[in-house]
Amino acid sequence: DHHLSYMNAGKTNTTDNLLLEVCMAAQFEGKSISGRYPQYVAKYGDLGSTMCTVL
């Protein structure tokens, strides 16, 4: 998110906006996974399942 702060709102185009939205969505999903993962492990243990089940 350090690089996102350098984007100038007056000089962006559609491609820049799409990239920004994708990066922000990925950041949100990462925080969501990292927040839920400890709860998932506490409840189900390490079953060798993928991260998708956490969501």
PyMOL Python script that loads the backbone (N, CA, C, O; Angstrom):
from pymol import cmd

cmd.read_pdbstr("""\
ATOM      1  N   ASP A   1       0.805  -1.191   0.000  1.00  0.00           N
ATOM      2  CA  ASP A   1       0.000   0.000   0.000  1.00  0.00           C
ATOM      3  C   ASP A   1       0.848   1.254   0.000  1.00  0.00           C
ATOM      4  O   ASP A   1       0.320   2.358  -0.140  1.00  0.00           O
ATOM      5  N   HIS A   2       2.139   1.107   0.152  1.00  0.00           N
ATOM      6  CA  HIS A   2       3.051   2.245   0.064  1.00  0.00           C
ATOM      7  C   HIS A   2       3.016   2.848  -1.337  1.00  0.00           C
ATOM      8  O   HIS A   2       2.968   4.070  -1.480  1.00  0.00           O
ATOM      9  N   HIS A   3       3.040   2.017  -2.365  1.00  0.00           N
ATOM     10  CA  HIS A   3       3.063   2.504  -3.743  1.00  0.00           C
ATOM     11  C   HIS A   3       1.720   3.094  -4.168  1.00  0.00           C
ATOM     12  O   HIS A   3       1.674   3.991  -5.009  1.00  0.00           O
ATOM     13  N   LEU A   4       0.639   2.599  -3.597  1.00  0.00           N
ATOM     14  CA  LEU A   4      -0.677   3.117  -3.957  1.00  0.00           C
ATOM     15  C   LEU A   4      -0.822   4.577  -3.562  1.00  0.00           C
ATOM     16  O   LEU A   4      -1.570   5.321  -4.194  1.00  0.00           O
ATOM     17  N   SER A   5      -0.124   4.983  -2.539  1.00  0.00           N
ATOM     18  CA  SER A   5      -0.226   6.363  -2.075  1.00  0.00           C
ATOM     19  C   SER A   5       0.433   7.345  -3.039  1.00  0.00           C
ATOM     20  O   SER A   5       0.176   8.546  -2.969  1.00  0.00           O
ATOM     21  N   TYR A   6       1.276   6.849  -3.932  1.00  0.00           N
ATOM     22  CA  TYR A   6       1.949   7.728  -4.881  1.00  0.00           C
ATOM     23  C   TYR A   6       1.153   7.978  -6.159  1.00  0.00           C
ATOM     24  O   TYR A   6       1.566   8.785  -6.993  1.00  0.00           O
ATOM     25  N   MET A   7       0.028   7.303  -6.323  1.00  0.00           N
ATOM     26  CA  MET A   7      -0.769   7.507  -7.530  1.00  0.00           C
ATOM     27  C   MET A   7      -1.452   8.868  -7.458  1.00  0.00           C
ATOM     28  O   MET A   7      -2.141   9.174  -6.485  1.00  0.00           O
ATOM     29  N   ASN A   8      -1.262   9.658  -8.465  1.00  0.00           N
ATOM     30  CA  ASN A   8      -1.854  10.990  -8.533  1.00  0.00           C
ATOM     31  C   ASN A   8      -3.239  10.881  -9.148  1.00  0.00           C
ATOM     32  O   ASN A   8      -3.376  10.415 -10.279  1.00  0.00           O
ATOM     33  N   ALA A   9      -4.265  11.302  -8.426  1.00  0.00           N
ATOM     34  CA  ALA A   9      -5.641  11.159  -8.888  1.00  0.00           C
ATOM     35  C   ALA A   9      -5.880  11.921 -10.193  1.00  0.00           C
ATOM     36  O   ALA A   9      -6.733  11.515 -10.983  1.00  0.00           O
ATOM     37  N   GLY A  10      -5.169  12.987 -10.436  1.00  0.00           N
ATOM     38  CA  GLY A  10      -5.364  13.758 -11.647  1.00  0.00           C
ATOM     39  C   GLY A  10      -4.678  13.183 -12.867  1.00  0.00           C
ATOM     40  O   GLY A  10      -4.951  13.615 -13.987  1.00  0.00           O
ATOM     41  N   LYS A  11      -3.795  12.219 -12.675  1.00  0.00           N
ATOM     42  CA  LYS A  11      -3.028  11.680 -13.798  1.00  0.00           C
ATOM     43  C   LYS A  11      -3.242  10.178 -13.988  1.00  0.00           C
ATOM     44  O   LYS A  11      -2.378   9.508 -14.556  1.00  0.00           O
ATOM     45  N   THR A  12      -4.339   9.649 -13.541  1.00  0.00           N
ATOM     46  CA  THR A  12      -4.583   8.219 -13.712  1.00  0.00           C
ATOM     47  C   THR A  12      -5.497   7.991 -14.903  1.00  0.00           C
ATOM     48  O   THR A  12      -6.272   8.866 -15.291  1.00  0.00           O
ATOM     49  N   ASN A  13      -5.392   6.802 -15.476  1.00  0.00           N
ATOM     50  CA  ASN A  13      -6.290   6.430 -16.554  1.00  0.00           C
ATOM     51  C   ASN A  13      -7.041   5.164 -16.136  1.00  0.00           C
ATOM     52  O   ASN A  13      -6.892   4.688 -15.011  1.00  0.00           O
ATOM     53  N   THR A  14      -7.833   4.636 -17.037  1.00  0.00           N
ATOM     54  CA  THR A  14      -8.641   3.465 -16.708  1.00  0.00           C
ATOM     55  C   THR A  14      -7.778   2.282 -16.290  1.00  0.00           C
ATOM     56  O   THR A  14      -8.137   1.557 -15.362  1.00  0.00           O
ATOM     57  N   THR A  15      -6.661   2.079 -16.949  1.00  0.00           N
ATOM     58  CA  THR A  15      -5.766   0.968 -16.600  1.00  0.00           C
ATOM     59  C   THR A  15      -5.204   1.155 -15.202  1.00  0.00           C
ATOM     60  O   THR A  15      -5.132   0.201 -14.427  1.00  0.00           O
ATOM     61  N   ASP A  16      -4.807   2.373 -14.875  1.00  0.00           N
ATOM     62  CA  ASP A  16      -4.299   2.658 -13.528  1.00  0.00           C
ATOM     63  C   ASP A  16      -5.385   2.406 -12.486  1.00  0.00           C
ATOM     64  O   ASP A  16      -5.122   1.836 -11.427  1.00  0.00           O
ATOM     65  N   ASN A  17      -6.590   2.831 -12.791  1.00  0.00           N
ATOM     66  CA  ASN A  17      -7.691   2.650 -11.844  1.00  0.00           C
ATOM     67  C   ASN A  17      -7.990   1.172 -11.626  1.00  0.00           C
ATOM     68  O   ASN A  17      -8.230   0.744 -10.497  1.00  0.00           O
ATOM     69  N   LEU A  18      -7.976   0.395 -12.700  1.00  0.00           N
ATOM     70  CA  LEU A  18      -8.213  -1.040 -12.571  1.00  0.00           C
ATOM     71  C   LEU A  18      -7.124  -1.692 -11.737  1.00  0.00           C
ATOM     72  O   LEU A  18      -7.415  -2.496 -10.851  1.00  0.00           O
ATOM     73  N   LEU A  19      -5.880  -1.356 -12.012  1.00  0.00           N
ATOM     74  CA  LEU A  19      -4.761  -1.901 -11.240  1.00  0.00           C
ATOM     75  C   LEU A  19      -4.901  -1.538  -9.767  1.00  0.00           C
ATOM     76  O   LEU A  19      -4.692  -2.382  -8.895  1.00  0.00           O
ATOM     77  N   LEU A  20      -5.247  -0.308  -9.493  1.00  0.00           N
ATOM     78  CA  LEU A  20      -5.431   0.137  -8.114  1.00  0.00           C
ATOM     79  C   LEU A  20      -6.539  -0.658  -7.436  1.00  0.00           C
ATOM     80  O   LEU A  20      -6.374  -1.091  -6.295  1.00  0.00           O
ATOM     81  N   GLU A  21      -7.654  -0.855  -8.111  1.00  0.00           N
ATOM     82  CA  GLU A  21      -8.774  -1.595  -7.523  1.00  0.00           C
ATOM     83  C   GLU A  21      -8.400  -3.057  -7.271  1.00  0.00           C
ATOM     84  O   GLU A  21      -8.776  -3.622  -6.244  1.00  0.00           O
ATOM     85  N   VAL A  22      -7.671  -3.664  -8.188  1.00  0.00           N
ATOM     86  CA  VAL A  22      -7.241  -5.050  -8.007  1.00  0.00           C
ATOM     87  C   VAL A  22      -6.276  -5.160  -6.823  1.00  0.00           C
ATOM     88  O   VAL A  22      -6.386  -6.081  -6.014  1.00  0.00           O
ATOM     89  N   CYS A  23      -5.347  -4.235  -6.726  1.00  0.00           N
ATOM     90  CA  CYS A  23      -4.394  -4.245  -5.608  1.00  0.00           C
ATOM     91  C   CYS A  23      -5.094  -4.036  -4.273  1.00  0.00           C
ATOM     92  O   CYS A  23      -4.762  -4.692  -3.286  1.00  0.00           O
ATOM     93  N   MET A  24      -6.050  -3.135  -4.240  1.00  0.00           N
ATOM     94  CA  MET A  24      -6.768  -2.881  -2.988  1.00  0.00           C
ATOM     95  C   MET A  24      -7.625  -4.081  -2.604  1.00  0.00           C
ATOM     96  O   MET A  24      -7.734  -4.407  -1.421  1.00  0.00           O
ATOM     97  N   ALA A  25      -8.235  -4.745  -3.588  1.00  0.00           N
ATOM     98  CA  ALA A  25      -9.019  -5.946  -3.304  1.00  0.00           C
ATOM     99  C   ALA A  25      -8.119  -7.058  -2.770  1.00  0.00           C
ATOM    100  O   ALA A  25      -8.490  -7.758  -1.827  1.00  0.00           O
ATOM    101  N   ALA A  26      -6.948  -7.223  -3.365  1.00  0.00           N
ATOM    102  CA  ALA A  26      -5.999  -8.247  -2.901  1.00  0.00           C
ATOM    103  C   ALA A  26      -5.543  -7.950  -1.474  1.00  0.00           C
ATOM    104  O   ALA A  26      -5.406  -8.862  -0.659  1.00  0.00           O
ATOM    105  N   GLN A  27      -5.313  -6.689  -1.180  1.00  0.00           N
ATOM    106  CA  GLN A  27      -4.904  -6.304   0.172  1.00  0.00           C
ATOM    107  C   GLN A  27      -6.016  -6.630   1.174  1.00  0.00           C
ATOM    108  O   GLN A  27      -5.746  -7.153   2.255  1.00  0.00           O
ATOM    109  N   PHE A  28      -7.258  -6.324   0.816  1.00  0.00           N
ATOM    110  CA  PHE A  28      -8.398  -6.605   1.687  1.00  0.00           C
ATOM    111  C   PHE A  28      -8.537  -8.111   1.922  1.00  0.00           C
ATOM    112  O   PHE A  28      -8.743  -8.546   3.054  1.00  0.00           O
ATOM    113  N   GLU A  29      -8.425  -8.904   0.855  1.00  0.00           N
ATOM    114  CA  GLU A  29      -8.539 -10.354   0.980  1.00  0.00           C
ATOM    115  C   GLU A  29      -7.412 -10.925   1.834  1.00  0.00           C
ATOM    116  O   GLU A  29      -7.632 -11.835   2.634  1.00  0.00           O
ATOM    117  N   GLY A  30      -6.218 -10.394   1.665  1.00  0.00           N
ATOM    118  CA  GLY A  30      -5.093 -10.860   2.484  1.00  0.00           C
ATOM    119  C   GLY A  30      -5.323 -10.612   3.966  1.00  0.00           C
ATOM    120  O   GLY A  30      -5.040 -11.472   4.799  1.00  0.00           O
ATOM    121  N   LYS A  31      -5.831  -9.446   4.286  1.00  0.00           N
ATOM    122  CA  LYS A  31      -6.134  -9.137   5.689  1.00  0.00           C
ATOM    123  C   LYS A  31      -7.252 -10.027   6.208  1.00  0.00           C
ATOM    124  O   LYS A  31      -7.227 -10.455   7.362  1.00  0.00           O
ATOM    125  N   SER A  32      -8.233 -10.307   5.355  1.00  0.00           N
ATOM    126  CA  SER A  32      -9.340 -11.172   5.741  1.00  0.00           C
ATOM    127  C   SER A  32      -8.849 -12.581   6.053  1.00  0.00           C
ATOM    128  O   SER A  32      -9.241 -13.170   7.060  1.00  0.00           O
ATOM    129  N   ILE A  33      -7.993 -13.120   5.192  1.00  0.00           N
ATOM    130  CA  ILE A  33      -7.459 -14.470   5.396  1.00  0.00           C
ATOM    131  C   ILE A  33      -6.596 -14.529   6.645  1.00  0.00           C
ATOM    132  O   ILE A  33      -6.737 -15.444   7.457  1.00  0.00           O
ATOM    133  N   SER A  34      -5.708 -13.565   6.803  1.00  0.00           N
ATOM    134  CA  SER A  34      -4.805 -13.614   7.954  1.00  0.00           C
ATOM    135  C   SER A  34      -5.561 -13.439   9.267  1.00  0.00           C
ATOM    136  O   SER A  34      -5.118 -13.932  10.304  1.00  0.00           O
ATOM    137  N   GLY A  35      -6.685 -12.753   9.233  1.00  0.00           N
ATOM    138  CA  GLY A  35      -7.491 -12.590  10.438  1.00  0.00           C
ATOM    139  C   GLY A  35      -8.280 -13.823  10.799  1.00  0.00           C
ATOM    140  O   GLY A  35      -8.494 -14.102  11.978  1.00  0.00           O
ATOM    141  N   ARG A  36      -8.715 -14.565   9.801  1.00  0.00           N
ATOM    142  CA  ARG A  36      -9.548 -15.754  10.035  1.00  0.00           C
ATOM    143  C   ARG A  36      -8.741 -17.034  10.199  1.00  0.00           C
ATOM    144  O   ARG A  36      -9.233 -18.005  10.774  1.00  0.00           O
ATOM    145  N   TYR A  37      -7.534 -17.047   9.713  1.00  0.00           N
ATOM    146  CA  TYR A  37      -6.746 -18.283   9.729  1.00  0.00           C
ATOM    147  C   TYR A  37      -6.493 -18.816  11.143  1.00  0.00           C
ATOM    148  O   TYR A  37      -6.662 -20.016  11.360  1.00  0.00           O
ATOM    149  N   PRO A  38      -6.099 -17.993  12.105  1.00  0.00           N
ATOM    150  CA  PRO A  38      -5.881 -18.536  13.458  1.00  0.00           C
ATOM    151  C   PRO A  38      -7.153 -19.172  14.042  1.00  0.00           C
ATOM    152  O   PRO A  38      -7.075 -20.188  14.733  1.00  0.00           O
ATOM    153  N   GLN A  39      -8.302 -18.585  13.772  1.00  0.00           N
ATOM    154  CA  GLN A  39      -9.571 -19.151  14.256  1.00  0.00           C
ATOM    155  C   GLN A  39      -9.836 -20.503  13.586  1.00  0.00           C
ATOM    156  O   GLN A  39     -10.288 -21.450  14.230  1.00  0.00           O
ATOM    157  N   TYR A  40      -9.548 -20.574  12.293  1.00  0.00           N
ATOM    158  CA  TYR A  40      -9.744 -21.809  11.538  1.00  0.00           C
ATOM    159  C   TYR A  40      -8.855 -22.920  12.078  1.00  0.00           C
ATOM    160  O   TYR A  40      -9.314 -24.044  12.280  1.00  0.00           O
ATOM    161  N   VAL A  41      -7.594 -22.609  12.311  1.00  0.00           N
ATOM    162  CA  VAL A  41      -6.657 -23.616  12.827  1.00  0.00           C
ATOM    163  C   VAL A  41      -7.065 -24.059  14.228  1.00  0.00           C
ATOM    164  O   VAL A  41      -6.962 -25.240  14.561  1.00  0.00           O
ATOM    165  N   ALA A  42      -7.527 -23.116  15.051  1.00  0.00           N
ATOM    166  CA  ALA A  42      -7.947 -23.472  16.403  1.00  0.00           C
ATOM    167  C   ALA A  42      -9.147 -24.417  16.381  1.00  0.00           C
ATOM    168  O   ALA A  42      -9.253 -25.316  17.215  1.00  0.00           O
ATOM    169  N   LYS A  43     -10.036 -24.210  15.433  1.00  0.00           N
ATOM    170  CA  LYS A  43     -11.249 -25.026  15.367  1.00  0.00           C
ATOM    171  C   LYS A  43     -11.022 -26.376  14.684  1.00  0.00           C
ATOM    172  O   LYS A  43     -11.505 -27.403  15.161  1.00  0.00           O
ATOM    173  N   TYR A  44     -10.286 -26.378  13.565  1.00  0.00           N
ATOM    174  CA  TYR A  44     -10.139 -27.586  12.763  1.00  0.00           C
ATOM    175  C   TYR A  44      -8.752 -28.219  12.827  1.00  0.00           C
ATOM    176  O   TYR A  44      -8.567 -29.343  12.359  1.00  0.00           O
ATOM    177  N   GLY A  45      -7.796 -27.529  13.387  1.00  0.00           N
ATOM    178  CA  GLY A  45      -6.442 -28.064  13.414  1.00  0.00           C
ATOM    179  C   GLY A  45      -5.794 -27.948  12.044  1.00  0.00           C
ATOM    180  O   GLY A  45      -6.351 -27.341  11.130  1.00  0.00           O
ATOM    181  N   ASP A  46      -4.643 -28.522  11.915  1.00  0.00           N
ATOM    182  CA  ASP A  46      -3.930 -28.480  10.641  1.00  0.00           C
ATOM    183  C   ASP A  46      -4.277 -29.734   9.852  1.00  0.00           C
ATOM    184  O   ASP A  46      -3.596 -30.754   9.955  1.00  0.00           O
ATOM    185  N   LEU A  47      -5.341 -29.645   9.066  1.00  0.00           N
ATOM    186  CA  LEU A  47      -5.813 -30.806   8.311  1.00  0.00           C
ATOM    187  C   LEU A  47      -5.173 -30.900   6.937  1.00  0.00           C
ATOM    188  O   LEU A  47      -5.485 -31.812   6.171  1.00  0.00           O
ATOM    189  N   GLY A  48      -4.285 -29.973   6.613  1.00  0.00           N
ATOM    190  CA  GLY A  48      -3.651 -29.997   5.309  1.00  0.00           C
ATOM    191  C   GLY A  48      -4.544 -29.439   4.213  1.00  0.00           C
ATOM    192  O   GLY A  48      -4.261 -29.612   3.027  1.00  0.00           O
ATOM    193  N   SER A  49      -5.624 -28.767   4.608  1.00  0.00           N
ATOM    194  CA  SER A  49      -6.531 -28.205   3.617  1.00  0.00           C
ATOM    195  C   SER A  49      -5.978 -26.887   3.090  1.00  0.00           C
ATOM    196  O   SER A  49      -5.035 -26.331   3.652  1.00  0.00           O
ATOM    197  N   THR A  50      -6.550 -26.410   2.047  1.00  0.00           N
ATOM    198  CA  THR A  50      -6.082 -25.175   1.431  1.00  0.00           C
ATOM    199  C   THR A  50      -6.662 -23.955   2.129  1.00  0.00           C
ATOM    200  O   THR A  50      -7.602 -24.058   2.917  1.00  0.00           O
ATOM    201  N   MET A  51      -6.094 -22.823   1.831  1.00  0.00           N
ATOM    202  CA  MET A  51      -6.565 -21.567   2.414  1.00  0.00           C
ATOM    203  C   MET A  51      -7.976 -21.221   1.960  1.00  0.00           C
ATOM    204  O   MET A  51      -8.666 -20.466   2.645  1.00  0.00           O
ATOM    205  N   CYS A  52      -8.423 -21.750   0.830  1.00  0.00           N
ATOM    206  CA  CYS A  52      -9.754 -21.422   0.316  1.00  0.00           C
ATOM    207  C   CYS A  52     -10.839 -21.810   1.306  1.00  0.00           C
ATOM    208  O   CYS A  52     -11.874 -21.147   1.373  1.00  0.00           O
ATOM    209  N   THR A  53     -10.627 -22.863   2.072  1.00  0.00           N
ATOM    210  CA  THR A  53     -11.638 -23.261   3.049  1.00  0.00           C
ATOM    211  C   THR A  53     -11.751 -22.273   4.188  1.00  0.00           C
ATOM    212  O   THR A  53     -12.784 -22.227   4.855  1.00  0.00           O
ATOM    213  N   VAL A  54     -10.740 -21.498   4.426  1.00  0.00           N
ATOM    214  CA  VAL A  54     -10.796 -20.489   5.487  1.00  0.00           C
ATOM    215  C   VAL A  54     -11.831 -19.436   5.140  1.00  0.00           C
ATOM    216  O   VAL A  54     -12.564 -18.964   6.009  1.00  0.00           O
ATOM    217  N   LEU A  55     -11.887 -19.074   3.877  1.00  0.00           N
ATOM    218  CA  LEU A  55     -12.836 -18.055   3.446  1.00  0.00           C
ATOM    219  C   LEU A  55     -14.234 -18.584   3.500  1.00  0.00           C
ATOM    220  O   LEU A  55     -15.179 -17.866   3.172  1.00  0.00           O
TER     221      LEU A  55
END
""", "prot")
cmd.dss("prot")
cmd.show_as("cartoon", "prot")
cmd.util.cbc("prot")
cmd.orient("prot")
